[in-house]
Amino acid sequence: MKATQSNFAATAPRAVAQCGVFFFCGPDEAGAAAAAQKIASLLPDPGERIELSGADLKREPVLLGDEARSRSLFGGNRHIYIRSSGDEAYDAVANLIDGTGDACPVLIVATSATDKSRTAKLLDKRGDALVAMFYPPDLRSLTASVREIADRAGLRLNGDIAGAIARGAGMDVRLARSEVEKLALYLDASPAAPKQADAEALLAIGAKTEEDGFMPIVNAALSGDTSRLPGELHRMRELSLNPVGVLLAVERRAAQLAQISVRMGAGGSIAAALESESAARRIFWKDKGDISRQMTAWHGPQMGRLVSRLVELHRSLLANSASGEMLLAQGLTTIARAAAAQSRRR
C-alpha cells in the first residue's frame, strides 16, 4: 500500500486496520515523523513504545523480528518506532516479514530514503504494509493543515493567523502543531467550547515569527555567512531555541535545495530555476536571495556531502541531547565554512 501527503489522512485509518509495518520516507522528515505519530495515535491499543535506531538494526538485523514478536515487560501491547537513514533497516525488515508469528506494529521514519528505495520496494506491494512519501509543504498547504489541526483542537483561526503559525514554525508541521496546542491551552479552547484566536493571543504565547525564529540561523549557515553565524548562535541560546528544531529547519531547507537542484539539472541556470520555483509558488520571493546563494554553494556533488553531514549531526544531537547546543554550533560552523569555501571557488 502506498500513500503521499495528499492522501495520507484518508489512507491512515484503513492502513492501521490492515498493516503491521509502516515506512515513512521522503525529503520532508518533519512530515514523515508527524505521520508516524498519527499512525501511533490511531492504533487501538498502542501500548509500550520501543525505540530502535537504523544503525542498531543494520548491525543486528534479527533484532527487529525478536523485539516485534516478544511480549511487553508489563504484559500489554507494544509498538516499535524506528528512526533510520536510507536503507539501514532493509535486512531487519526483510527478516521481520519473512518470520512467523504475530508481530506488533512497526513504524519506520527513514530520512534520506524515498519510495524508490530498497526497503520501500520490499513493502509497497504488500497489503499488510504502508509506504508513505512526504515532500516539504508549501505555505498554502501547511496553512491549511494548521487550520485543520486548530479545528480539531477547538480553535478558530483566520488565514493570516494560520499562515503566521506556519511561517513561525519554519514550515515544520510538528512545531506548528505544538504552537496550536499552546494556543488552545492559553485560550482554554476545546472541541466542545471553541474559541477564536487572534494576533494578540498568538503574541501572548510567544510564538516565534520568521524574523526571530529559525531562518536567520539556517540562512547564515547554508549561505556560508561565517561572520553572521556566531551572532545567530548566540541569539539561539538567548531565545532558548530548541537545537533539534533548528536542525530540522536546516534539513528542510537542504531538502528544498536538493529538489530545486534536481529540477534544474546539471547545466541549468540557478537564476532561471529560482524564477520557475517562484512562479510555481514553491519559494517565497523574499527567500530568493538566500536560496540563490545557497544553491551556488551546494549545487552538484556538494549537495550529497551536505546531506551526509546533516544526517550525522542529527544522530549526534539525538544521542547527546544534553550537549545539543554545542554540537549544533560546531556542526553549523563546519557547514558554513564549507559553504563559504565553495562559493569562493564558483
ROFI-584310 format. One record per residue: residue in three letters; y, z, x of N, C-alpha, C, O in turn. Coordinates in steps of 0.1 Angstrom, whole numbers, m for minus. Layout:
N
['ALA',[Y,Z,X],[Y,Z,X],[Y,Z,X],[Y,Z,X]]
...
***
This chain:
346
['MET',[m12,0,9],[0,0,0],[12,0,9],[13,7,19]]
['LYS',[22,m8,5],[35,m9,13],[47,m6,5],[46,m8,m7]]
['ALA',[57,m1,11],[70,2,4],[81,0,14],[80,1,26]]
['THR',[93,m2,8],[106,m1,16],[115,8,9],[112,14,m1]]
['GLN',[127,10,15],[136,20,9],[140,15,m5],[144,23,m13]]
['SER',[140,2,m8],[144,m3,m21],[134,1,m32],[139,2,m43]]
['ASN',[122,2,m29],[112,5,m39],[105,18,m37],[95,22,m44]]
['PHE',[109,26,m27],[101,38,m23],[101,48,m34],[91,54,m38]]
['ALA',[113,50,m41],[114,60,m51],[105,58,m63],[99,67,m68]]
['ALA',[103,45,m66],[94,41,m77],[80,42,m73],[71,45,m81]]
['THR',[77,39,m60],[63,39,m55],[58,53,m52],[46,55,m53]]
['ALA',[67,62,m48],[62,75,m43],[53,83,m53],[43,88,m48]]
['PRO',[56,84,m66],[46,92,m74],[32,86,m75],[22,93,m74]]
['ARG',[32,72,m75],[18,66,m75],[11,68,m62],[m1,70,m61]]
['ALA',[19,67,m51],[13,69,m38],[7,83,m36],[m3,84,m30]]
['VAL',[14,93,m41],[9,107,m40],[m4,108,m47],[m13,115,m43]]
['ALA',[m5,101,m59],[m17,102,m67],[m29,95,m60],[m40,99,m62]]
['GLN',[m26,84,m52],[m37,76,m47],[m39,78,m32],[m51,76,m28]]
['CYS',[m30,82,m24],[m31,81,m10],[m33,95,m3],[m29,105,m8]]
['GLY',[m39,94,9],[m41,106,17],[m34,105,30],[m31,115,37]]
['VAL',[m30,92,34],[m23,90,47],[m10,83,44],[m10,73,37]]
['PHE',[1,88,49],[14,82,47],[21,79,60],[23,88,69]]
['PHE',[25,67,63],[30,62,76],[45,57,73],[47,47,67]]
['PHE',[54,65,78],[69,62,76],[74,56,89],[73,63,99]]
['CYS',[80,45,89],[85,38,101],[98,31,99],[104,31,88]]
['GLY',[102,23,109],[114,16,108],[126,22,116],[125,33,121]]
['PRO',[137,14,118],[148,19,126],[156,30,120],[163,37,128]]
['ASP',[154,33,107],[161,45,101],[153,57,101],[146,60,92]]
['GLU',[153,64,113],[144,76,114],[148,86,104],[139,93,99]]
['ALA',[161,87,101],[165,97,91],[159,94,77],[154,103,70]]
['GLY',[160,81,73],[154,77,60],[139,79,60],[134,84,49]]
['ALA',[132,76,71],[118,78,71],[114,93,70],[105,97,63]]
['ALA',[122,102,77],[119,116,76],[122,122,62],[115,130,57]]
['ALA',[133,117,56],[136,121,42],[125,117,33],[122,124,23]]
['ALA',[119,105,35],[109,100,26],[96,109,28],[89,112,18]]
['ALA',[93,113,40],[82,122,42],[84,135,35],[74,140,29]]
['GLN',[96,140,35],[99,153,28],[97,151,13],[93,159,6]]
['LYS',[101,139,8],[100,136,m6],[85,136,m10],[81,141,m20]]
['ILE',[77,129,m2],[62,129,m5],[57,143,m5],[49,147,m14]]
['ALA',[61,151,5],[56,165,6],[60,173,m7],[52,181,m12]]
['SER',[72,170,m12],[76,178,m24],[69,173,m36],[69,181,m46]]
['LEU',[63,161,m36],[56,156,m48],[41,160,m48],[35,159,m58]]
['LEU',[36,165,m37],[22,169,m36],[20,181,m46],[28,190,m47]]
['PRO',[9,180,m54],[7,190,m64],[7,204,m59],[12,214,m65]]
['ASP',[1,206,m47],[0,219,m40],[0,216,m25],[m11,215,m19]]
['PRO',[12,215,m19],[12,211,m5],[6,222,4],[1,218,15]]
['GLY',[7,234,0],[1,245,8],[8,246,22],[20,244,24]]
['GLU',[0,250,32],[4,252,45],[8,239,52],[0,229,51]]
['ARG',[19,239,60],[23,227,67],[18,229,82],[22,238,89]]
['ILE',[10,219,87],[6,219,100],[14,208,108],[13,196,103]]
['GLU',[21,211,118],[28,201,126],[21,197,138],[17,206,146]]
['LEU',[20,184,141],[14,179,153],[24,168,159],[32,162,151]]
['SER',[23,166,171],[31,155,178],[22,143,181],[10,144,183]]
['GLY',[28,131,182],[21,119,186],[15,121,200],[4,116,202]]
['ALA',[23,127,208],[18,129,222],[5,137,222],[m4,134,230]]
['ASP',[4,148,214],[m8,156,213],[m20,147,208],[m31,148,214]]
['LEU',[m17,139,198],[m28,131,193],[m32,120,202],[m44,116,203]]
['LYS',[m23,115,210],[m27,105,220],[m36,111,231],[m45,104,235]]
['ARG',[m33,123,234],[m42,130,244],[m55,134,238],[m65,134,245]]
['GLU',[m55,137,226],[m67,142,219],[m69,136,205],[m66,142,195]]
['PRO',[m74,123,205],[m75,116,192],[m83,122,181],[m81,119,169]]
['VAL',[m93,131,185],[m101,137,175],[m94,149,168],[m99,154,158]]
['LEU',[m83,153,173],[m76,165,168],[m72,163,153],[m73,172,145]]
['LEU',[m67,151,150],[m62,149,136],[m73,150,126],[m71,157,116]]
['GLY',[m84,144,128],[m95,145,119],[m100,159,118],[m104,163,107]]
['ASP',[m101,166,129],[m106,180,128],[m96,189,120],[m100,197,112]]
['GLU',[m83,187,122],[m73,195,115],[m73,191,100],[m72,200,92]]
['ALA',[m74,178,98],[m73,174,84],[m84,178,75],[m83,180,63]]
['ARG',[m96,181,81],[m108,184,74],[m111,199,75],[m122,204,70]]
['SER',[m103,207,82],[m106,221,83],[m98,229,72],[m89,223,67]]
['ARG',[m102,241,70],[m96,249,59],[m85,257,65],[m84,260,76]]
['SER',[m75,260,56],[m64,268,60],[m69,282,63],[m78,287,57]]
['LEU',[m62,288,72],[m65,302,76],[m63,311,64],[m70,322,63]]
['PHE',[m55,307,54],[m52,316,42],[m61,311,30],[m59,316,19]]
['GLY',[m70,302,32],[m78,297,22],[m72,288,12],[m79,284,2]]
['GLY',[m60,284,14],[m53,275,4],[m53,260,9],[m60,257,19]]
['ASN',[m45,252,3],[m43,238,7],[m34,238,19],[m28,247,23]]
['ARG',[m34,226,25],[m25,223,36],[m22,208,37],[m28,200,30]]
['HIS',[m12,205,44],[m9,191,47],[m4,190,61],[1,200,67]]
['ILE',[m5,179,67],[m2,177,82],[10,168,83],[11,157,77]]
['TYR',[19,172,91],[32,165,94],[32,161,108],[31,170,117]]
['ILE',[33,148,111],[32,143,125],[45,135,128],[49,127,121]]
['ARG',[51,139,139],[63,131,144],[58,124,157],[54,131,167]]
['SER',[58,111,157],[53,103,168],[62,92,172],[72,90,165]]
['SER',[59,85,183],[67,74,187],[58,62,188],[47,62,194]]
['GLY',[62,51,181],[54,39,182],[40,41,177],[38,47,166]]
['ASP',[30,37,184],[16,38,180],[8,49,187],[m4,48,189]]
['GLU',[16,60,191],[9,71,197],[m3,76,189],[m13,81,195]]
['ALA',[m2,76,176],[m12,82,167],[m23,72,163],[m31,76,155]]
['TYR',[m23,60,168],[m32,50,163],[m46,54,164],[m53,54,154]]
['ASP',[m51,58,176],[m65,62,177],[m69,74,168],[m80,75,163]]
['ALA',[m59,83,167],[m62,95,159],[m63,91,144],[m72,96,137]]
['VAL',[m55,82,140],[m55,78,126],[m68,70,123],[m75,71,113]]
['ALA',[m72,61,133],[m85,54,132],[m96,63,130],[m105,61,122]]
['ASN',[m97,74,139],[m107,84,138],[m107,91,124],[m118,93,118]]
['LEU',[m95,94,119],[m94,101,106],[m100,92,95],[m108,98,87]]
['ILE',[m96,80,94],[m101,72,83],[m115,67,84],[m122,63,74]]
['ASP',[m121,68,96],[m135,65,98],[m144,77,96],[m156,75,95]]
['GLY',[m138,89,95],[m146,101,93],[m151,103,79],[m147,95,70]]
['THR',[m159,113,77],[m164,116,64],[m159,130,59],[m156,138,68]]
['GLY',[m159,132,46],[m155,145,41],[m140,144,37],[m133,136,41]]
['ASP',[m137,154,28],[m123,154,22],[m113,158,33],[m116,167,41]]
['ALA',[m102,152,33],[m91,155,43],[m79,158,35],[m76,153,24]]
['CYS',[m70,166,41],[m58,170,35],[m48,158,37],[m50,150,45]]
['PRO',[m37,158,29],[m27,147,31],[m21,147,46],[m18,158,51]]
['VAL',[m19,135,51],[m13,134,65],[m1,125,64],[m1,114,59]]
['LEU',[10,131,68],[23,124,68],[28,121,82],[29,131,90]]
['ILE',[30,109,85],[34,105,99],[48,98,99],[50,88,92]]
['VAL',[57,104,106],[70,98,108],[70,92,123],[70,99,132]]
['ALA',[70,79,123],[68,72,136],[81,65,140],[84,54,135]]
['THR',[89,71,149],[100,64,155],[96,53,164],[85,53,169]]
['SER',[105,43,164],[102,31,173],[90,23,168],[85,14,175]]
['ALA',[85,25,156],[74,17,150],[79,9,138],[90,13,132]]
['THR',[72,m1,135],[76,m10,123],[63,m12,115],[53,m7,118]]
['ASP',[65,m19,104],[54,m23,96],[45,m33,102],[35,m37,96]]
['LYS',[49,m38,114],[40,m47,122],[33,m40,133],[25,m47,140]]
['SER',[34,m27,134],[28,m20,145],[13,m19,142],[8,m21,130]]
['ARG',[5,m16,152],[m10,m15,150],[m14,m4,140],[m22,m7,132]]
['THR',[m7,7,140],[m10,18,131],[m7,13,116],[m15,16,107]]
['ALA',[4,7,114],[8,2,101],[m2,m9,96],[m7,m8,85]]
['LYS',[m6,m18,105],[m16,m28,101],[m30,m22,98],[m37,m27,90]]
['LEU',[m33,m11,104],[m45,m4,102],[m46,2,87],[m56,4,81]]
['LEU',[m34,5,82],[m33,12,69],[m28,4,58],[m31,7,46]]
['ASP',[m20,m6,60],[m12,m12,49],[m21,m20,38],[m16,m22,27]]
['LYS',[m33,m23,42],[m42,m30,32],[m51,m20,24],[m58,m24,15]]
['ARG',[m50,m8,28],[m58,3,22],[m52,8,9],[m40,10,9]]
['GLY',[m60,11,m1],[m55,16,m13],[m52,31,m12],[m46,37,m21]]
['ASP',[m58,38,m2],[m56,52,0],[m46,56,11],[m46,67,16]]
['ALA',[m37,46,14],[m27,48,25],[m14,41,21],[m14,31,14]]
['LEU',[m3,47,25],[10,41,22],[17,39,36],[18,47,44]]
['VAL',[23,27,37],[31,23,49],[45,20,43],[47,11,35]]
['ALA',[55,28,47],[69,26,42],[78,24,54],[79,31,63]]
['MET',[86,13,52],[95,8,63],[110,11,58],[113,8,47]]
['PHE',[118,17,67],[131,20,64],[141,15,74],[140,16,86]]
['TYR',[152,8,68],[163,3,76],[175,12,74],[176,18,64]]
['PRO',[184,13,84],[196,21,82],[204,17,69],[206,5,67]]
['PRO',[208,26,61],[216,22,49],[230,18,52],[235,22,62]]
['ASP',[235,10,43],[250,7,44],[257,17,36],[251,25,29]]
['LEU',[270,17,36],[278,28,30],[275,27,15],[274,37,8]]
['ARG',[275,15,9],[273,14,m5],[260,20,m10],[260,27,m20]]
['SER',[249,17,m3],[236,22,m7],[235,37,m5],[229,44,m14]]
['LEU',[240,42,6],[240,57,8],[249,64,m2],[245,75,m6]]
['THR',[260,58,m5],[269,64,m15],[261,65,m29],[262,76,m36]]
['ALA',[254,55,m32],[246,55,m45],[235,66,m44],[233,73,m54]]
['SER',[229,67,m32],[219,78,m30],[225,92,m32],[219,101,m37]]
['VAL',[237,94,m26],[243,106,m27],[246,110,m42],[244,121,m46]]
['ARG',[250,100,m49],[253,103,m64],[240,106,m71],[240,115,m80]]
['GLU',[229,100,m67],[216,103,m74],[212,117,m70],[207,125,m79]]
['ILE',[213,121,m57],[210,134,m53],[218,145,m60],[213,155,m65]]
['ALA',[231,141,m62],[240,151,m68],[237,152,m83],[237,163,m89]]
['ASP',[233,141,m90],[229,142,m104],[218,151,m106],[217,159,m115]]
['ARG',[208,151,m97],[196,159,m98],[200,174,m95],[193,183,m100]]
['ALA',[211,176,m88],[215,190,m84],[225,195,m95],[229,207,m94]]
['GLY',[229,187,m104],[238,191,m114],[253,190,m110],[261,197,m115]]
['LEU',[255,180,m101],[269,178,m96],[273,164,m101],[266,154,m101]]
['ARG',[286,164,m106],[291,151,m110],[301,147,m99],[311,154,m96]]
['LEU',[298,135,m92],[307,130,m81],[312,117,m85],[305,108,m90]]
['ASN',[325,115,m82],[330,101,m83],[327,93,m70],[322,99,m61]]
['GLY',[329,81,m70],[326,72,m59],[333,76,m46],[327,75,m35]]
['ASP',[345,81,m47],[353,84,m35],[347,97,m28],[345,97,m16]]
['ILE',[343,107,m36],[337,119,m31],[323,116,m25],[320,121,m14]]
['ALA',[315,108,m32],[302,105,m27],[303,97,m14],[295,99,m5]]
['GLY',[313,88,m14],[315,80,m2],[319,89,10],[315,86,21]]
['ALA',[328,99,7],[332,108,18],[320,116,23],[320,118,35]]
['ILE',[311,120,15],[299,127,19],[291,118,28],[286,122,38]]
['ALA',[289,106,23],[280,96,31],[286,94,45],[279,94,55]]
['ARG',[299,92,46],[306,89,59],[305,102,67],[302,101,79]]
['GLY',[308,113,61],[308,126,69],[295,129,74],[294,136,84]]
['ALA',[284,125,67],[270,127,72],[266,117,83],[254,118,87]]
['GLY',[275,109,87],[271,99,97],[260,89,92],[252,85,100]]
['MET',[260,86,79],[251,77,73],[236,83,74],[227,75,74]]
['ASP',[235,96,75],[222,103,75],[219,109,62],[226,118,58]]
['VAL',[209,104,55],[206,109,41],[202,124,41],[205,131,32]]
['ARG',[196,129,52],[193,143,53],[205,152,53],[206,162,46]]
['LEU',[215,148,62],[227,156,63],[235,154,50],[241,164,45]]
['ALA',[235,143,43],[242,141,31],[236,150,20],[243,156,12]]
['ARG',[222,151,20],[216,159,10],[220,174,12],[222,182,3]]
['SER',[221,178,25],[225,192,28],[239,194,23],[241,205,18]]
['GLU',[248,185,25],[262,187,20],[262,188,5],[269,196,0]]
['VAL',[254,180,m2],[253,181,m17],[248,194,m21],[253,200,m30]]
['GLU',[238,199,m14],[232,212,m18],[242,224,m15],[243,233,m23]]
['LYS',[250,223,m4],[260,233,m2],[271,232,m13],[276,242,m17]]
['LEU',[275,220,m17],[285,218,m27],[280,224,m40],[288,230,m48]]
['ALA',[267,221,m44],[262,226,m56],[262,241,m56],[265,248,m67]]
['LEU',[258,247,m45],[258,262,m44],[272,268,m45],[274,278,m52]]
['TYR',[282,261,m39],[295,266,m39],[301,266,m53],[308,275,m58]]
['LEU',[298,255,m61],[303,254,m75],[294,260,m85],[297,260,m97]]
['ASP',[282,266,m81],[273,272,m90],[268,261,m100],[267,264,m112]]
['ALA',[265,250,m95],[261,239,m104],[246,239,m105],[239,243,m96]]
['SER',[241,234,m116],[226,232,m118],[224,221,m129],[234,218,m136]]
['PRO',[212,216,m130],[210,206,m140],[213,211,m154],[217,203,m163]]
['ALA',[211,224,m156],[214,229,m169],[229,232,m171],[234,233,m183]]
['ALA',[236,233,m160],[251,236,m161],[258,228,m151],[263,233,m141]]
['PRO',[259,215,m154],[266,205,m144],[280,209,m141],[287,214,m150]]
['LYS',[285,206,m129],[299,208,m126],[304,196,m119],[297,188,m112]]
['GLN',[317,194,m121],[324,183,m115],[329,187,m101],[335,198,m99]]
['ALA',[326,179,m91],[331,182,m77],[343,174,m74],[343,162,m77]]
['ASP',[352,180,m67],[364,172,m63],[367,174,m48],[359,181,m41]]
['ALA',[377,168,m43],[380,168,m29],[383,182,m24],[380,185,m12]]
['GLU',[389,190,m32],[392,204,m28],[379,212,m26],[379,219,m16]]
['ALA',[369,210,m34],[357,217,m33],[350,212,m20],[344,220,m13]]
['LEU',[350,199,m18],[344,193,m6],[350,199,7],[343,202,17]]
['LEU',[363,200,7],[370,205,18],[367,220,20],[366,225,32]]
['ALA',[365,227,9],[362,242,10],[349,245,17],[347,255,23]]
['ILE',[339,236,15],[326,239,21],[325,234,35],[315,236,42]]
['GLY',[336,228,40],[337,225,54],[329,212,57],[325,210,68]]
['ALA',[328,203,48],[322,190,50],[329,183,61],[341,181,61]]
['LYS',[321,178,71],[327,171,82],[332,157,77],[325,151,69]]
['THR',[343,152,82],[347,138,79],[343,130,91],[339,135,102]]
['GLU',[344,117,89],[341,108,100],[350,110,112],[345,108,124]]
['GLU',[362,115,110],[371,117,122],[368,130,129],[370,130,142]]
['ASP',[362,141,123],[359,153,130],[345,156,131],[340,167,133]]
['GLY',[336,145,129],[322,147,129],[315,141,141],[320,143,152]]
['PHE',[305,134,139],[296,129,150],[301,117,157],[299,115,169]]
['MET',[308,108,150],[310,94,155],[319,94,168],[316,85,176]]
['PRO',[329,102,170],[336,101,182],[327,104,194],[329,98,205]]
['ILE',[317,113,193],[308,116,204],[299,104,206],[296,100,217]]
['VAL',[294,98,195],[285,87,195],[292,75,203],[286,69,212]]
['ASN',[304,73,199],[311,61,205],[315,63,219],[314,54,227]]
['ALA',[318,76,223],[321,78,237],[309,76,246],[310,71,257]]
['ALA',[297,81,241],[285,80,249],[281,65,250],[278,60,261]]
['LEU',[279,58,239],[274,45,239],[283,34,244],[279,24,248]]
['SER',[296,37,244],[306,28,249],[308,30,264],[315,22,270]]
['GLY',[302,40,270],[304,43,284],[318,49,287],[323,47,298]]
['ASP',[324,56,278],[337,62,280],[335,76,286],[336,86,280]]
['THR',[333,76,299],[329,88,307],[341,97,308],[339,109,310]]
['SER',[353,93,306],[365,102,307],[366,109,294],[371,121,294]]
['ARG',[363,103,283],[364,110,270],[353,118,266],[354,128,258]]
['LEU',[341,115,271],[329,122,266],[329,138,269],[326,145,260]]
['PRO',[334,143,280],[334,157,282],[342,164,272],[338,175,267]]
['GLY',[353,159,268],[361,165,257],[354,165,244],[355,174,236]]
['GLU',[347,154,241],[339,153,228],[328,163,228],[325,169,218]]
['LEU',[321,165,240],[311,175,241],[316,189,239],[310,198,233]]
['HIS',[328,192,245],[335,205,243],[338,207,228],[336,218,223]]
['ARG',[343,196,221],[345,197,207],[333,200,199],[333,208,189]]
['MET',[322,194,203],[309,196,196],[305,211,196],[301,217,186]]
['ARG',[307,218,208],[304,232,209],[314,240,201],[310,250,194]]
['GLU',[327,236,201],[337,244,193],[334,243,178],[336,253,171]]
['LEU',[330,232,174],[327,230,159],[313,234,155],[309,233,144]]
['SER',[305,238,165],[291,241,163],[283,230,156],[275,232,147]]
['LEU',[286,218,161],[278,206,155],[264,207,160],[261,211,172]]
['ASN',[255,204,151],[240,205,154],[237,195,164],[239,183,162]]
['PRO',[231,198,176],[227,188,186],[218,178,181],[219,166,184]]
['VAL',[208,182,173],[199,172,168],[206,163,158],[203,151,158]]
['GLY',[215,168,150],[223,159,141],[231,149,149],[232,137,145]]
['VAL',[237,153,160],[245,144,168],[236,133,174],[239,122,174]]
['LEU',[224,138,179],[215,128,185],[210,118,174],[209,106,177]]
['LEU',[207,123,162],[203,114,151],[214,103,149],[211,91,146]]
['ALA',[227,107,150],[238,98,148],[238,87,159],[240,75,156]]
['VAL',[235,92,171],[234,82,182],[222,73,180],[224,61,182]]
['GLU',[211,78,175],[199,69,173],[202,59,162],[198,48,163]]
['ARG',[209,63,152],[212,54,141],[221,42,146],[219,31,142]]
['ARG',[231,46,154],[240,35,160],[232,26,169],[234,14,169]]
['ALA',[223,32,177],[214,24,186],[206,14,178],[204,3,181]]
['ALA',[200,19,166],[192,11,158],[201,m1,152],[196,m12,150]]
['GLN',[213,3,148],[222,m8,143],[225,m18,154],[225,m30,151]]
['LEU',[228,m14,166],[230,m23,177],[218,m32,179],[219,m44,182]]
['ALA',[206,m26,178],[194,m34,180],[192,m45,170],[188,m56,173]]
['GLN',[195,m41,157],[194,m51,147],[204,m63,149],[201,m74,147]]
['ILE',[216,m59,152],[226,m70,155],[222,m78,166],[223,m91,166]]
['SER',[216,m72,177],[211,m80,188],[201,m90,184],[201,m101,189]]
['VAL',[191,m85,176],[181,m94,171],[186,m106,163],[182,m117,165]]
['ARG',[196,m103,154],[201,m113,146],[210,m123,154],[211,m135,151]]
['MET',[216,m118,165],[224,m126,174],[216,m136,182],[220,m147,185]]
['GLY',[205,m131,187],[197,m139,196],[202,m138,211],[212,m132,214]]
['ALA',[194,m144,220],[197,m143,234],[210,m149,238],[217,m144,247]]
['GLY',[213,m161,232],[225,m168,237],[237,m167,228],[246,m175,229]]
['GLY',[236,m158,218],[247,m157,208],[260,m150,213],[260,m144,223]]
['SER',[270,m152,205],[283,m146,208],[284,m132,201],[282,m131,189]]
['ILE',[288,m122,208],[290,m109,202],[301,m109,192],[299,m104,181]]
['ALA',[312,m116,195],[323,m117,185],[319,m123,172],[322,m119,161]]
['ALA',[311,m135,173],[307,m142,161],[297,m133,154],[297,m133,141]]
['ALA',[288,m126,161],[278,m118,154],[285,m107,146],[281,m104,135]]
['LEU',[295,m101,152],[302,m90,145],[310,m95,133],[311,m88,123]]
['GLU',[316,m107,134],[322,m113,122],[312,m115,111],[315,m112,99]]
['SER',[300,m119,115],[290,m121,104],[285,m108,98],[284,m107,86]]
['GLU',[284,m98,107],[280,m85,102],[291,m79,93],[287,m72,83]]
['SER',[303,m81,97],[314,m76,88],[315,m83,75],[317,m76,65]]
['ALA',[313,m96,75],[313,m103,63],[301,m99,53],[303,m99,41]]
['ALA',[290,m95,59],[279,m91,51],[280,m76,48],[271,m71,41]]
['ARG',[291,m70,52],[293,m55,49],[283,m46,55],[279,m36,49]]
['ARG',[278,m50,66],[268,m42,73],[275,m33,84],[269,m23,89]]
['ILE',[288,m36,87],[296,m27,95],[309,m25,89],[314,m34,81]]
['PHE',[316,m15,93],[330,m12,88],[339,m19,97],[337,m20,110]]
['TRP',[350,m24,92],[360,m31,100],[365,m23,112],[367,m28,123]]
['LYS',[367,m10,109],[373,m2,120],[362,2,131],[366,8,141]]
['ASP',[350,m1,128],[339,2,138],[337,m10,147],[330,m9,157]]
['LYS',[344,m22,144],[341,m34,152],[344,m33,167],[336,m38,175]]
['GLY',[355,m26,170],[359,m25,184],[348,m17,192],[344,m21,203]]
['ASP',[344,m5,186],[334,3,193],[321,m4,194],[315,m4,205]]
['ILE',[317,m11,183],[304,m18,183],[304,m29,193],[294,m32,200]]
['SER',[316,m36,194],[317,m47,204],[315,m42,218],[308,m48,226]]
['ARG',[321,m31,222],[320,m25,235],[305,m21,237],[300,m23,248]]
['GLN',[299,m15,227],[285,m10,228],[275,m22,230],[265,m21,237]]
['MET',[278,m33,222],[269,m45,224],[270,m51,238],[261,m55,243]]
['THR',[282,m50,243],[284,m55,257],[276,m47,267],[270,m53,276]]
['ALA',[275,m34,265],[268,m26,274],[253,m26,272],[245,m26,282]]
['TRP',[248,m28,259],[234,m26,256],[227,m38,251],[215,m37,248]]
['HIS',[233,m50,250],[226,m62,245],[216,m66,256],[219,m66,268]]
['GLY',[204,m71,251],[194,m76,260],[184,m65,265],[182,m56,257]]
['PRO',[179,m67,277],[168,m57,282],[173,m43,282],[165,m34,280]]
['GLN',[186,m40,283],[191,m27,284],[189,m19,270],[188,m7,270]]
['MET',[187,m27,259],[185,m21,247],[172,m13,246],[171,m2,241]]
['GLY',[162,m19,252],[149,m12,253],[150,1,261],[143,11,258]]
['ARG',[157,0,272],[159,12,280],[166,23,273],[163,35,274]]
['LEU',[176,19,265],[184,29,257],[175,36,247],[175,48,246]]
['VAL',[167,28,240],[158,34,230],[148,44,237],[145,54,231]]
['SER',[143,40,248],[133,49,255],[140,62,259],[134,73,258]]
['ARG',[153,61,264],[160,73,268],[162,82,256],[161,94,257]]
['LEU',[165,76,244],[168,84,232],[155,90,227],[156,102,223]]
['VAL',[144,84,228],[131,89,224],[128,102,232],[124,112,227]]
['GLU',[130,100,245],[127,111,254],[136,123,252],[132,135,252]]
['LEU',[149,120,250],[159,130,247],[155,137,234],[157,150,233]]
['HIS',[151,130,224],[148,136,211],[136,146,213],[136,157,207]]
['ARG',[126,141,220],[115,150,223],[119,163,230],[114,174,227]]
['SER',[128,161,240],[132,173,247],[139,183,238],[138,195,240]]
['LEU',[148,178,229],[155,187,220],[146,194,211],[148,206,208]]
['LEU',[136,187,206],[127,193,196],[118,204,203],[115,214,197]]
['ALA',[115,201,216],[106,211,223],[114,222,229],[108,233,232]]
['ASN',[127,221,231],[135,231,237],[148,233,229],[159,231,234]]
['SER',[147,238,216],[158,239,208],[169,248,213],[181,247,210]]
['ALA',[164,259,220],[174,269,225],[184,263,235],[195,268,237]]
['SER',[179,252,242],[188,246,252],[193,232,247],[197,224,255]]
['GLY',[194,231,234],[197,218,228],[211,213,232],[212,201,236]]
['GLU',[221,221,232],[234,216,236],[234,211,250],[240,201,253]]
['MET',[228,219,260],[228,215,274],[220,202,276],[225,193,283]]
['LEU',[209,201,269],[200,189,271],[207,177,265],[207,166,271]]
['LEU',[214,178,253],[221,167,247],[233,163,256],[235,151,258]]
['ALA',[240,173,262],[252,169,270],[247,161,283],[253,152,287]]
['GLN',[236,166,289],[231,159,300],[226,145,297],[229,135,304]]
['GLY',[219,144,285],[214,131,281],[224,121,278],[224,109,282]]
['LEU',[235,125,270],[245,116,267],[254,112,279],[259,101,279]]
['THR',[256,121,288],[263,118,300],[256,107,308],[262,98,313]]
['THR',[243,108,309],[235,98,316],[236,85,309],[238,74,315]]
['ILE',[236,85,296],[237,72,288],[251,66,290],[252,54,291]]
['ALA',[261,75,289],[275,70,291],[277,64,305],[284,53,306]]
['ARG',[271,70,315],[273,64,328],[266,50,329],[271,41,336]]
['ALA',[254,49,323],[247,37,323],[254,26,316],[255,14,320]]
['ALA',[260,30,304],[268,20,296],[280,15,304],[284,4,304]]
['ALA',[287,25,311],[299,21,319],[295,11,330],[302,2,333]]
['ALA',[283,14,337],[279,5,347],[276,m9,342],[279,m19,349]]
['GLN',[269,m9,331],[265,m22,325],[278,m30,321],[279,m42,323]]
['SER',[287,m23,315],[300,m30,311],[307,m36,323],[313,m46,322]]
['ARG',[307,m29,334],[314,m34,346],[307,m46,352],[314,m55,357]]
['ARG',[294,m47,350],[287,m59,355],[289,m71,347],[287,m82,351]]
['ARG',[293,m70,334],[293,m81,325],[307,m86,323],[310,m96,315]]
***
